[in-house]
Amino acid sequence: MTRLELNDELTIVTAAETVERLKPYLATGTNLELDLSAVTDIDTAGLQILLVAKREAERLGATVTLAGTSPIVRNLLEFTRLTRELEH
């Protein structure tokens, strides 16, 4: 399993950069553990990236799991009722 730390923002502003960071791992079917404990802001674009990454990994027989979540990420996951889907 490969651990990748995402820092600062996970928003529409950083979406393209985040996708580019994830692509090499997703393309090879690597089991990926995302550490989001340092994320200071997340919006629906960031949430969409997490959902698509998980779906793409599963399509390739791999996993994407969350190793840690900052309070802001945890709040959004709880608000959208996606905690179980993304944290497991």
N, C-alpha and C positions, 0 to 999 in steps of 0.2 A: 504494500500500500504506500502511495506517495502522499505526503502531506504538503499542502500549499496554503500559505497564509495570504489572505486578502486584507488589505489595510485601507484605512480612511473611508472613502465613499464607495458605495456600490449603487450607483445611480445612472440615470440617462447620460450624464456628463462623462462617466467613466465606462459606460457599457462596452463600447468598441474595444477599448484597451483590455477590459476584463475578459471578453470573449477571446481575444487573441492570446491571452495568457492560458486560457483553459483548452484551447483547440489542440495543442500537441498531446495533451494527456487524454483527451476524449478520443482523438483519432486513433490512438494505439490501444484503446480499451483498457487503460490503466485504472486500477482501483484508486480512487482519489478521496482524500480526506481534506475537507476545506475547513481551515481555521478562520472563523469570522469574528473572533473575540476583539479584534482591533478596528472593526468597522464602525465608523462614527455616524454614517447616514446611509439609509437604504430606501429606495422607492420601488415602484412597481416594475420598473425596468430591471432593477437588481434582482427582484423576486423572480421575474421571468427568466433571467439568466440561470438562476439556481434550478428552477423547474426543468428548463430545457437541458441543462447539463445532466441532471439526474436521469431524464428520459433517454438521452443519447447514450449515456453510460450503460443503462439497462439494455438498450437495443444491442449493444456490443458485448453483453455478458459481463459487464463490469459494474462497479458501484460508485456512487458519490455519496459520502456521508459528511455530516457537519461535526467537526471536532470540538468546536466551541462557538458560542454566539455572544455578541455584545448585547447589552440590555435593549438597545434600539432594534436589533435584528430579532431578538426573542419577542419583543412586543409586537412587531409586524407579523411574525409567524403565528403568534397567538390570535391577533386580531383577524387574520385571514383564515384561521383554522387550518393552517398548513404545517403546524409543528410536527405532527406525527408523520406526515408524508415526507418531509425533508430531513427530519432528524433520525429517521430509521432507514 
